[in-house]
């Protein structure tokens, strides 16, 4: 005991706490175990026989082109069905990403602009662009997308044209009715 009544000894410091460091018989934290040495009482890893060093032996280099223990190909030889190092797997990966057709985007923008800027001219241009874009997308073999944009542009353009044709007809009828009433009312 220390003069303050705290226990002292080889496993205690002057404040009664255990000193820093690993307990006896254990390696320090972060220290690596020798290769192939598991923890005491630990099961051998998959495919490893108890008491056998991993991967078929000691540290000697296997001859190039030979086989390791267990019938596995030596280092540097690709296993069956696997490509050599640095070679891509066949059939994997992605092809080029399909791009949205620019004419489809322009057709949609013009069809919307026909409601805001100028009634009929952008709608008619959007119909022409939509038809050309639809043909271009079909001929691209899947490399271009935008069918939905083209469909929306065509629908919006036809609604715009129909609306302004109806408005024009209503205005003409209103002018004719007003002219006939004004002519009948004058003596």
mmCIF file of the C-alpha atoms, coordinates in Angstrom:
data_MODEL
# 
_entry.id   MODEL 
# 
loop_
_atom_site.group_PDB 
_atom_site.id 
_atom_site.type_symbol 
_atom_site.label_atom_id 
_atom_site.label_alt_id 
_atom_site.label_comp_id 
_atom_site.label_asym_id 
_atom_site.label_entity_id 
_atom_site.label_seq_id 
_atom_site.pdbx_PDB_ins_code 
_atom_site.Cartn_x 
_atom_site.Cartn_y 
_atom_site.Cartn_z 
_atom_site.occupancy 
_atom_site.B_iso_or_equiv 
_atom_site.pdbx_formal_charge 
_atom_site.auth_seq_id 
_atom_site.auth_comp_id 
_atom_site.auth_asym_id 
_atom_site.auth_atom_id 
_atom_site.pdbx_PDB_model_num 
ATOM 1   C CA . UNK A 1 1   ? 0.000   0.000   0.000   1.00 0.00 ? 1   UNK A CA 1 
ATOM 2   C CA . UNK A 1 2   ? 1.105   3.500   -0.726  1.00 0.00 ? 2   UNK A CA 1 
ATOM 3   C CA . UNK A 1 3   ? 1.179   6.239   1.819   1.00 0.00 ? 3   UNK A CA 1 
ATOM 4   C CA . UNK A 1 4   ? -2.326  7.299   0.620   1.00 0.00 ? 4   UNK A CA 1 
ATOM 5   C CA . UNK A 1 5   ? -3.860  3.853   1.134   1.00 0.00 ? 5   UNK A CA 1 
ATOM 6   C CA . UNK A 1 6   ? -3.887  2.854   -2.520  1.00 0.00 ? 6   UNK A CA 1 
ATOM 7   C CA . UNK A 1 7   ? -2.623  -0.567  -3.601  1.00 0.00 ? 7   UNK A CA 1 
ATOM 8   C CA . UNK A 1 8   ? 0.740   -0.678  -5.304  1.00 0.00 ? 8   UNK A CA 1 
ATOM 9   C CA . UNK A 1 9   ? 2.544   -3.496  -6.977  1.00 0.00 ? 9   UNK A CA 1 
ATOM 10  C CA . UNK A 1 10  ? 3.737   -4.780  -10.321 1.00 0.00 ? 10  UNK A CA 1 
ATOM 11  C CA . UNK A 1 11  ? 0.233   -4.680  -11.792 1.00 0.00 ? 11  UNK A CA 1 
ATOM 12  C CA . UNK A 1 12  ? -0.772  -1.311  -10.231 1.00 0.00 ? 12  UNK A CA 1 
ATOM 13  C CA . UNK A 1 13  ? 0.697   2.166   -10.542 1.00 0.00 ? 13  UNK A CA 1 
ATOM 14  C CA . UNK A 1 14  ? 0.838   4.772   -7.820  1.00 0.00 ? 14  UNK A CA 1 
ATOM 15  C CA . UNK A 1 15  ? -2.828  5.696   -8.459  1.00 0.00 ? 15  UNK A CA 1 
ATOM 16  C CA . UNK A 1 16  ? -4.136  2.147   -8.146  1.00 0.00 ? 16  UNK A CA 1 
ATOM 17  C CA . UNK A 1 17  ? -4.711  1.672   -11.871 1.00 0.00 ? 17  UNK A CA 1 
ATOM 18  C CA . UNK A 1 18  ? -3.265  -0.954  -14.127 1.00 0.00 ? 18  UNK A CA 1 
ATOM 19  C CA . UNK A 1 19  ? -0.290  0.330   -16.092 1.00 0.00 ? 19  UNK A CA 1 
ATOM 20  C CA . UNK A 1 20  ? -0.591  0.902   -19.812 1.00 0.00 ? 20  UNK A CA 1 
ATOM 21  C CA . UNK A 1 21  ? 0.295   -1.909  -22.165 1.00 0.00 ? 21  UNK A CA 1 
ATOM 22  C CA . UNK A 1 22  ? -1.015  -5.327  -23.028 1.00 0.00 ? 22  UNK A CA 1 
ATOM 23  C CA . UNK A 1 23  ? -1.636  -7.938  -20.378 1.00 0.00 ? 23  UNK A CA 1 
ATOM 24  C CA . UNK A 1 24  ? 1.093   -10.482 -19.986 1.00 0.00 ? 24  UNK A CA 1 
ATOM 25  C CA . UNK A 1 25  ? 1.225   -13.134 -22.712 1.00 0.00 ? 25  UNK A CA 1 
ATOM 26  C CA . UNK A 1 26  ? -0.574  -11.033 -25.353 1.00 0.00 ? 26  UNK A CA 1 
ATOM 27  C CA . UNK A 1 27  ? 1.053   -9.069  -28.167 1.00 0.00 ? 27  UNK A CA 1 
ATOM 28  C CA . UNK A 1 28  ? 0.636   -5.286  -28.105 1.00 0.00 ? 28  UNK A CA 1 
ATOM 29  C CA . UNK A 1 29  ? -2.410  -3.790  -29.798 1.00 0.00 ? 29  UNK A CA 1 
ATOM 30  C CA . UNK A 1 30  ? -1.926  -3.550  -33.565 1.00 0.00 ? 30  UNK A CA 1 
ATOM 31  C CA . UNK A 1 31  ? 0.966   -6.036  -33.657 1.00 0.00 ? 31  UNK A CA 1 
ATOM 32  C CA . UNK A 1 32  ? 0.506   -8.603  -36.389 1.00 0.00 ? 32  UNK A CA 1 
ATOM 33  C CA . UNK A 1 33  ? 0.409   -12.280 -35.709 1.00 0.00 ? 33  UNK A CA 1 
ATOM 34  C CA . UNK A 1 34  ? 2.853   -14.397 -37.722 1.00 0.00 ? 34  UNK A CA 1 
ATOM 35  C CA . UNK A 1 35  ? 1.318   -15.360 -41.061 1.00 0.00 ? 35  UNK A CA 1 
ATOM 36  C CA . UNK A 1 36  ? -0.827  -18.442 -40.725 1.00 0.00 ? 36  UNK A CA 1 
ATOM 37  C CA . UNK A 1 37  ? -0.885  -18.336 -36.948 1.00 0.00 ? 37  UNK A CA 1 
ATOM 38  C CA . UNK A 1 38  ? -4.438  -18.025 -35.720 1.00 0.00 ? 38  UNK A CA 1 
ATOM 39  C CA . UNK A 1 39  ? -5.638  -17.137 -32.291 1.00 0.00 ? 39  UNK A CA 1 
ATOM 40  C CA . UNK A 1 40  ? -5.301  -19.893 -29.716 1.00 0.00 ? 40  UNK A CA 1 
ATOM 41  C CA . UNK A 1 41  ? -8.332  -22.163 -29.911 1.00 0.00 ? 41  UNK A CA 1 
ATOM 42  C CA . UNK A 1 42  ? -9.415  -20.706 -33.260 1.00 0.00 ? 42  UNK A CA 1 
ATOM 43  C CA . UNK A 1 43  ? -10.864 -22.949 -35.968 1.00 0.00 ? 43  UNK A CA 1 
ATOM 44  C CA . UNK A 1 44  ? -8.785  -23.314 -39.145 1.00 0.00 ? 44  UNK A CA 1 
ATOM 45  C CA . UNK A 1 45  ? -10.020 -21.187 -42.030 1.00 0.00 ? 45  UNK A CA 1 
ATOM 46  C CA . UNK A 1 46  ? -12.100 -22.633 -44.859 1.00 0.00 ? 46  UNK A CA 1 
ATOM 47  C CA . UNK A 1 47  ? -10.219 -25.219 -46.883 1.00 0.00 ? 47  UNK A CA 1 
ATOM 48  C CA . UNK A 1 48  ? -7.309  -25.374 -44.410 1.00 0.00 ? 48  UNK A CA 1 
ATOM 49  C CA . UNK A 1 49  ? -6.465  -28.565 -42.572 1.00 0.00 ? 49  UNK A CA 1 
ATOM 50  C CA . UNK A 1 50  ? -5.654  -28.323 -38.846 1.00 0.00 ? 50  UNK A CA 1 
ATOM 51  C CA . UNK A 1 51  ? -1.915  -27.968 -38.370 1.00 0.00 ? 51  UNK A CA 1 
ATOM 52  C CA . UNK A 1 52  ? -1.311  -27.193 -42.059 1.00 0.00 ? 52  UNK A CA 1 
ATOM 53  C CA . UNK A 1 53  ? 0.163   -23.895 -43.178 1.00 0.00 ? 53  UNK A CA 1 
ATOM 54  C CA . UNK A 1 54  ? -2.256  -21.939 -45.345 1.00 0.00 ? 54  UNK A CA 1 
ATOM 55  C CA . UNK A 1 55  ? -2.130  -22.108 -49.141 1.00 0.00 ? 55  UNK A CA 1 
ATOM 56  C CA . UNK A 1 56  ? -0.270  -25.343 -49.380 1.00 0.00 ? 56  UNK A CA 1 
ATOM 57  C CA . UNK A 1 57  ? 2.994   -24.904 -47.604 1.00 0.00 ? 57  UNK A CA 1 
ATOM 58  C CA . UNK A 1 58  ? 5.751   -22.724 -46.385 1.00 0.00 ? 58  UNK A CA 1 
ATOM 59  C CA . UNK A 1 59  ? 7.279   -19.632 -47.842 1.00 0.00 ? 59  UNK A CA 1 
ATOM 60  C CA . UNK A 1 60  ? 9.002   -21.233 -50.819 1.00 0.00 ? 60  UNK A CA 1 
ATOM 61  C CA . UNK A 1 61  ? 8.018   -19.982 -54.246 1.00 0.00 ? 61  UNK A CA 1 
ATOM 62  C CA . UNK A 1 62  ? 6.023   -22.328 -56.424 1.00 0.00 ? 62  UNK A CA 1 
ATOM 63  C CA . UNK A 1 63  ? 7.401   -22.940 -59.904 1.00 0.00 ? 63  UNK A CA 1 
ATOM 64  C CA . UNK A 1 64  ? 5.696   -20.918 -62.604 1.00 0.00 ? 64  UNK A CA 1 
ATOM 65  C CA . UNK A 1 65  ? 3.083   -23.021 -64.361 1.00 0.00 ? 65  UNK A CA 1 
ATOM 66  C CA . UNK A 1 66  ? 3.060   -25.737 -61.707 1.00 0.00 ? 66  UNK A CA 1 
ATOM 67  C CA . UNK A 1 67  ? 0.275   -26.644 -59.384 1.00 0.00 ? 67  UNK A CA 1 
ATOM 68  C CA . UNK A 1 68  ? 0.026   -25.891 -55.721 1.00 0.00 ? 68  UNK A CA 1 
ATOM 69  C CA . UNK A 1 69  ? -1.220  -28.368 -53.162 1.00 0.00 ? 69  UNK A CA 1 
ATOM 70  C CA . UNK A 1 70  ? -4.891  -29.109 -53.623 1.00 0.00 ? 70  UNK A CA 1 
ATOM 71  C CA . UNK A 1 71  ? -4.765  -28.990 -57.428 1.00 0.00 ? 71  UNK A CA 1 
ATOM 72  C CA . UNK A 1 72  ? -4.984  -25.205 -57.610 1.00 0.00 ? 72  UNK A CA 1 
ATOM 73  C CA . UNK A 1 73  ? -3.059  -23.431 -60.369 1.00 0.00 ? 73  UNK A CA 1 
ATOM 74  C CA . UNK A 1 74  ? 0.151   -21.716 -59.314 1.00 0.00 ? 74  UNK A CA 1 
ATOM 75  C CA . UNK A 1 75  ? 0.372   -17.977 -58.813 1.00 0.00 ? 75  UNK A CA 1 
ATOM 76  C CA . UNK A 1 76  ? 0.163   -16.130 -62.099 1.00 0.00 ? 76  UNK A CA 1 
ATOM 77  C CA . UNK A 1 77  ? -1.969  -18.746 -63.828 1.00 0.00 ? 77  UNK A CA 1 
ATOM 78  C CA . UNK A 1 78  ? -5.648  -17.843 -64.192 1.00 0.00 ? 78  UNK A CA 1 
ATOM 79  C CA . UNK A 1 79  ? -8.100  -20.374 -62.807 1.00 0.00 ? 79  UNK A CA 1 
ATOM 80  C CA . UNK A 1 80  ? -10.645 -21.968 -65.100 1.00 0.00 ? 80  UNK A CA 1 
ATOM 81  C CA . UNK A 1 81  ? -13.278 -19.483 -66.204 1.00 0.00 ? 81  UNK A CA 1 
ATOM 82  C CA . UNK A 1 82  ? -11.378 -16.431 -65.041 1.00 0.00 ? 82  UNK A CA 1 
ATOM 83  C CA . UNK A 1 83  ? -9.596  -14.035 -67.373 1.00 0.00 ? 83  UNK A CA 1 
ATOM 84  C CA . UNK A 1 84  ? -5.934  -13.213 -66.842 1.00 0.00 ? 84  UNK A CA 1 
ATOM 85  C CA . UNK A 1 85  ? -4.989  -10.272 -64.656 1.00 0.00 ? 85  UNK A CA 1 
ATOM 86  C CA . UNK A 1 86  ? -5.956  -6.945  -66.197 1.00 0.00 ? 86  UNK A CA 1 
ATOM 87  C CA . UNK A 1 87  ? -8.372  -8.471  -68.714 1.00 0.00 ? 87  UNK A CA 1 
ATOM 88  C CA . UNK A 1 88  ? -12.071 -7.569  -68.490 1.00 0.00 ? 88  UNK A CA 1 
ATOM 89  C CA . UNK A 1 89  ? -14.646 -10.204 -67.715 1.00 0.00 ? 89  UNK A CA 1 
ATOM 90  C CA . UNK A 1 90  ? -16.470 -11.161 -70.892 1.00 0.00 ? 90  UNK A CA 1 
ATOM 91  C CA . UNK A 1 91  ? -20.102 -10.130 -70.966 1.00 0.00 ? 91  UNK A CA 1 
ATOM 92  C CA . UNK A 1 92  ? -19.803 -7.725  -68.084 1.00 0.00 ? 92  UNK A CA 1 
ATOM 93  C CA . UNK A 1 93  ? -19.716 -3.971  -68.041 1.00 0.00 ? 93  UNK A CA 1 
ATOM 94  C CA . UNK A 1 94  ? -22.019 -1.480  -69.542 1.00 0.00 ? 94  UNK A CA 1 
ATOM 95  C CA . UNK A 1 95  ? -22.202 -0.281  -73.087 1.00 0.00 ? 95  UNK A CA 1 
ATOM 96  C CA . UNK A 1 96  ? -22.431 3.371   -73.973 1.00 0.00 ? 96  UNK A CA 1 
ATOM 97  C CA . UNK A 1 97  ? -25.244 5.209   -72.247 1.00 0.00 ? 97  UNK A CA 1 
ATOM 98  C CA . UNK A 1 98  ? -28.143 6.181   -74.530 1.00 0.00 ? 98  UNK A CA 1 
ATOM 99  C CA . UNK A 1 99  ? -28.387 9.943   -75.053 1.00 0.00 ? 99  UNK A CA 1 
ATOM 100 C CA . UNK A 1 100 ? -31.580 11.953  -75.201 1.00 0.00 ? 100 UNK A CA 1 
ATOM 101 C CA . UNK A 1 101 ? -32.222 13.253  -78.703 1.00 0.00 ? 101 UNK A CA 1 
ATOM 102 C CA . UNK A 1 102 ? -31.672 17.010  -78.881 1.00 0.00 ? 102 UNK A CA 1 
ATOM 103 C CA . UNK A 1 103 ? -34.521 17.489  -81.356 1.00 0.00 ? 103 UNK A CA 1 
ATOM 104 C CA . UNK A 1 104 ? -36.919 15.877  -78.863 1.00 0.00 ? 104 UNK A CA 1 
ATOM 105 C CA . UNK A 1 105 ? -35.867 18.366  -76.195 1.00 0.00 ? 105 UNK A CA 1 
ATOM 106 C CA . UNK A 1 106 ? -36.190 21.278  -78.642 1.00 0.00 ? 106 UNK A CA 1 
ATOM 107 C CA . UNK A 1 107 ? -39.640 20.079  -79.727 1.00 0.00 ? 107 UNK A CA 1 
ATOM 108 C CA . UNK A 1 108 ? -40.849 20.003  -76.127 1.00 0.00 ? 108 UNK A CA 1 
ATOM 109 C CA . UNK A 1 109 ? -39.430 23.458  -75.404 1.00 0.00 ? 109 UNK A CA 1 
ATOM 110 C CA . UNK A 1 110 ? -41.062 24.914  -78.525 1.00 0.00 ? 110 UNK A CA 1 
ATOM 111 C CA . UNK A 1 111 ? -44.418 23.294  -77.768 1.00 0.00 ? 111 UNK A CA 1 
ATOM 112 C CA . UNK A 1 112 ? -44.423 24.861  -74.305 1.00 0.00 ? 112 UNK A CA 1 
ATOM 113 C CA . UNK A 1 113 ? -43.207 28.191  -75.683 1.00 0.00 ? 113 UNK A CA 1 
ATOM 114 C CA . UNK A 1 114 ? -46.140 28.198  -78.117 1.00 0.00 ? 114 UNK A CA 1 
ATOM 115 C CA . UNK A 1 115 ? -48.424 28.853  -75.139 1.00 0.00 ? 115 UNK A CA 1 
ATOM 116 C CA . UNK A 1 116 ? -46.316 31.746  -73.862 1.00 0.00 ? 116 UNK A CA 1 
ATOM 117 C CA . UNK A 1 117 ? -44.498 33.509  -76.697 1.00 0.00 ? 117 UNK A CA 1 
ATOM 118 C CA . UNK A 1 118 ? -46.236 33.065  -80.033 1.00 0.00 ? 118 UNK A CA 1 
ATOM 119 C CA . UNK A 1 119 ? -49.316 30.900  -80.501 1.00 0.00 ? 119 UNK A CA 1 
ATOM 120 C CA . UNK A 1 120 ? -48.961 28.881  -83.686 1.00 0.00 ? 120 UNK A CA 1 
ATOM 121 C CA . UNK A 1 121 ? -45.481 29.107  -85.205 1.00 0.00 ? 121 UNK A CA 1 
ATOM 122 C CA . UNK A 1 122 ? -43.545 27.348  -82.389 1.00 0.00 ? 122 UNK A CA 1 
ATOM 123 C CA . UNK A 1 123 ? -46.266 24.659  -82.216 1.00 0.00 ? 123 UNK A CA 1 
ATOM 124 C CA . UNK A 1 124 ? -45.937 23.895  -85.926 1.00 0.00 ? 124 UNK A CA 1 
ATOM 125 C CA . UNK A 1 125 ? -42.122 23.833  -85.698 1.00 0.00 ? 125 UNK A CA 1 
ATOM 126 C CA . UNK A 1 126 ? -42.421 21.514  -82.671 1.00 0.00 ? 126 UNK A CA 1 
ATOM 127 C CA . UNK A 1 127 ? -44.575 19.116  -84.717 1.00 0.00 ? 127 UNK A CA 1 
ATOM 128 C CA . UNK A 1 128 ? -41.945 19.004  -87.479 1.00 0.00 ? 128 UNK A CA 1 
ATOM 129 C CA . UNK A 1 129 ? -39.092 18.541  -84.998 1.00 0.00 ? 129 UNK A CA 1 
ATOM 130 C CA . UNK A 1 130 ? -41.088 15.863  -83.180 1.00 0.00 ? 130 UNK A CA 1 
ATOM 131 C CA . UNK A 1 131 ? -41.632 13.860  -86.359 1.00 0.00 ? 131 UNK A CA 1 
ATOM 132 C CA . UNK A 1 132 ? -37.928 14.090  -87.295 1.00 0.00 ? 132 UNK A CA 1 
ATOM 133 C CA . UNK A 1 133 ? -36.849 13.214  -83.757 1.00 0.00 ? 133 UNK A CA 1 
ATOM 134 C CA . UNK A 1 134 ? -39.154 10.203  -83.624 1.00 0.00 ? 134 UNK A CA 1 
ATOM 135 C CA . UNK A 1 135 ? -37.611 8.870   -86.850 1.00 0.00 ? 135 UNK A CA 1 
ATOM 136 C CA . UNK A 1 136 ? -34.065 9.574   -85.579 1.00 0.00 ? 136 UNK A CA 1 
ATOM 137 C CA . UNK A 1 137 ? -34.732 7.725   -82.308 1.00 0.00 ? 137 UNK A CA 1 
ATOM 138 C CA . UNK A 1 138 ? -36.179 4.721   -84.154 1.00 0.00 ? 138 UNK A CA 1 
ATOM 139 C CA . UNK A 1 139 ? -33.145 4.552   -86.485 1.00 0.00 ? 139 UNK A CA 1 
ATOM 140 C CA . UNK A 1 140 ? -30.594 4.857   -83.658 1.00 0.00 ? 140 UNK A CA 1 
ATOM 141 C CA . UNK A 1 141 ? -31.081 1.259   -82.507 1.00 0.00 ? 141 UNK A CA 1 
ATOM 142 C CA . UNK A 1 142 ? -31.491 2.201   -78.844 1.00 0.00 ? 142 UNK A CA 1 
ATOM 143 C CA . UNK A 1 143 ? -28.630 4.721   -78.713 1.00 0.00 ? 143 UNK A CA 1 
ATOM 144 C CA . UNK A 1 144 ? -31.031 7.682   -78.468 1.00 0.00 ? 144 UNK A CA 1 
ATOM 145 C CA . UNK A 1 145 ? -33.951 8.157   -76.133 1.00 0.00 ? 145 UNK A CA 1 
ATOM 146 C CA . UNK A 1 146 ? -36.662 10.786  -75.857 1.00 0.00 ? 146 UNK A CA 1 
ATOM 147 C CA . UNK A 1 147 ? -39.805 9.070   -77.108 1.00 0.00 ? 147 UNK A CA 1 
ATOM 148 C CA . UNK A 1 148 ? -41.752 10.437  -74.150 1.00 0.00 ? 148 UNK A CA 1 
ATOM 149 C CA . UNK A 1 149 ? -40.522 13.963  -74.813 1.00 0.00 ? 149 UNK A CA 1 
ATOM 150 C CA . UNK A 1 150 ? -41.580 13.695  -78.455 1.00 0.00 ? 150 UNK A CA 1 
ATOM 151 C CA . UNK A 1 151 ? -45.015 12.376  -77.504 1.00 0.00 ? 151 UNK A CA 1 
ATOM 152 C CA . UNK A 1 152 ? -45.515 15.180  -74.978 1.00 0.00 ? 152 UNK A CA 1 
ATOM 153 C CA . UNK A 1 153 ? -44.361 17.807  -77.507 1.00 0.00 ? 153 UNK A CA 1 
ATOM 154 C CA . UNK A 1 154 ? -46.752 16.518  -80.185 1.00 0.00 ? 154 UNK A CA 1 
ATOM 155 C CA . UNK A 1 155 ? -49.709 16.380  -77.781 1.00 0.00 ? 155 UNK A CA 1 
ATOM 156 C CA . UNK A 1 156 ? -49.025 19.878  -76.416 1.00 0.00 ? 156 UNK A CA 1 
ATOM 157 C CA . UNK A 1 157 ? -48.576 21.266  -79.935 1.00 0.00 ? 157 UNK A CA 1 
ATOM 158 C CA . UNK A 1 158 ? -51.835 19.770  -81.231 1.00 0.00 ? 158 UNK A CA 1 
ATOM 159 C CA . UNK A 1 159 ? -53.729 21.039  -78.180 1.00 0.00 ? 159 UNK A CA 1 
ATOM 160 C CA . UNK A 1 160 ? -52.219 24.495  -78.755 1.00 0.00 ? 160 UNK A CA 1 
ATOM 161 C CA . UNK A 1 161 ? -53.145 24.495  -82.450 1.00 0.00 ? 161 UNK A CA 1 
ATOM 162 C CA . UNK A 1 162 ? -56.687 23.240  -81.743 1.00 0.00 ? 162 UNK A CA 1 
ATOM 163 C CA . UNK A 1 163 ? -57.155 25.838  -79.006 1.00 0.00 ? 163 UNK A CA 1 
ATOM 164 C CA . UNK A 1 164 ? -56.066 28.750  -81.200 1.00 0.00 ? 164 UNK A CA 1 
ATOM 165 C CA . UNK A 1 165 ? -58.110 27.509  -84.168 1.00 0.00 ? 165 UNK A CA 1 
ATOM 166 C CA . UNK A 1 166 ? -61.186 27.377  -81.903 1.00 0.00 ? 166 UNK A CA 1 
ATOM 167 C CA . UNK A 1 167 ? -60.394 30.847  -80.518 1.00 0.00 ? 167 UNK A CA 1 
ATOM 168 C CA . UNK A 1 168 ? -60.035 32.166  -84.072 1.00 0.00 ? 168 UNK A CA 1 
ATOM 169 C CA . UNK A 1 169 ? -63.386 30.615  -85.104 1.00 0.00 ? 169 UNK A CA 1 
ATOM 170 C CA . UNK A 1 170 ? -65.105 32.049  -82.015 1.00 0.00 ? 170 UNK A CA 1 
ATOM 171 C CA . UNK A 1 171 ? -63.654 35.522  -82.724 1.00 0.00 ? 171 UNK A CA 1 
ATOM 172 C CA . UNK A 1 172 ? -64.780 35.373  -86.375 1.00 0.00 ? 172 UNK A CA 1 
ATOM 173 C CA . UNK A 1 173 ? -68.290 34.310  -85.358 1.00 0.00 ? 173 UNK A CA 1 
ATOM 174 C CA . UNK A 1 174 ? -68.396 37.059  -82.725 1.00 0.00 ? 174 UNK A CA 1 
ATOM 175 C CA . UNK A 1 175 ? -67.326 39.671  -85.298 1.00 0.00 ? 175 UNK A CA 1 
ATOM 176 C CA . UNK A 1 176 ? -69.976 38.442  -87.797 1.00 0.00 ? 176 UNK A CA 1 
ATOM 177 C CA . UNK A 1 177 ? -72.696 38.472  -85.128 1.00 0.00 ? 177 UNK A CA 1 
ATOM 178 C CA . UNK A 1 178 ? -71.666 41.927  -83.943 1.00 0.00 ? 178 UNK A CA 1 
ATOM 179 C CA . UNK A 1 179 ? -71.594 43.226  -87.527 1.00 0.00 ? 179 UNK A CA 1 
ATOM 180 C CA . UNK A 1 180 ? -75.030 41.837  -88.352 1.00 0.00 ? 180 UNK A CA 1 
ATOM 181 C CA . UNK A 1 181 ? -76.525 43.241  -85.148 1.00 0.00 ? 181 UNK A CA 1 
ATOM 182 C CA . UNK A 1 182 ? -74.907 46.594  -85.749 1.00 0.00 ? 182 UNK A CA 1 
ATOM 183 C CA . UNK A 1 183 ? -76.245 46.602  -89.348 1.00 0.00 ? 183 UNK A CA 1 
ATOM 184 C CA . UNK A 1 184 ? -79.766 45.707  -88.237 1.00 0.00 ? 184 UNK A CA 1 
ATOM 185 C CA . UNK A 1 185 ? -79.788 48.316  -85.500 1.00 0.00 ? 185 UNK A CA 1 
ATOM 186 C CA . UNK A 1 186 ? -78.764 51.211  -87.710 1.00 0.00 ? 186 UNK A CA 1 
ATOM 187 C CA . UNK A 1 187 ? -81.689 53.041  -89.515 1.00 0.00 ? 187 UNK A CA 1 
# 
